[in-house]
């Protein structure tokens, strides 16, 4: 006999969805399910994230909107490491603020046509703030300075870069620089407007990871020239000078022809990736580009100073002061 729960595979779900799939009261009371909030059930041996709980609430009650950090996780906007606040849900003003155990509730004043998106279909449909609106609301979730810029760069990722964990049917970039700028202009005089205005000039299109953005910001803060984010470096040309083959690099000091590659752990633990990286560096060297490779340790105080000394030396040796 088919279990109606097969129709709701998520770790946590609204009871109404399961009932629509044929769940009966006796099945809902079996020990493999536990209560996870008002009108929600969770599979006992499966951990549900705060985002999954927020989505389940929004599926149960269509007046609820997944917002703030919960919406940021749905859009794969980059948040500070370890940041997982409780499920964050909102209602449109003048409706009442959501008040449920374990949920952080908000009230929003926004244009539903421009600032809301419905993800999923049927019983799985749920409202979420749009990518740009979500970034604006992250100030209220506590983001500022470098972290706010990093999340903003996630809106502007390159179309041919890693997809990340976007909802089905969505791709990068999630917004254009002009759309972000217009949204920030619309926040003038409102709470969070100044922090957004301060972050806006530092956003750059094309970043592939939060650490690339962090590295770019800190290089600039150290009074070094600003490197480009993920430009493509030509490797092969035809007889007419047209580029036949190129590869992207994480950060690039164009005047000095120096690339900086931020390498995640898999670049050092997987032999095939390590070989690809070596071939990439050789090809770049063949066209006169020197590559500096760093990993997460570069952000430690001593390692950062060593790296800055190295970057300054290489730039100076290549005629860039």
TADACOR-V496489 format. One record per helix or strand. SS is the DSSP state (hx for helix, st for strand). FROM is the first residue (numbers start at 1). LEN is the number of residues. If there is no record, write none. Layout:
<<SS & FROM & LEN> <SS & FROM & LEN>>
//
This chain:
<<hx & 4 & 4> <st & 12 & 3> <hx & 15 & 6> <hx & 25 & 4> <st & 33 & 3> <st & 40 & 4> <hx & 50 & 11> <st & 65 & 2> <hx & 68 & 7> <st & 87 & 6> <st & 103 & 6> <hx & 112 & 4> <st & 116 & 4> <hx & 122 & 3> <st & 126 & 4> <hx & 131 & 7> <hx & 145 & 11> <hx & 177 & 9> <hx & 193 & 8> <hx & 210 & 12> <st & 228 & 2> <st & 232 & 6> <st & 243 & 6> <st & 251 & 3> <st & 258 & 5> <hx & 266 & 4> <hx & 271 & 16> <st & 290 & 5> <hx & 296 & 4> <hx & 301 & 17>>
//
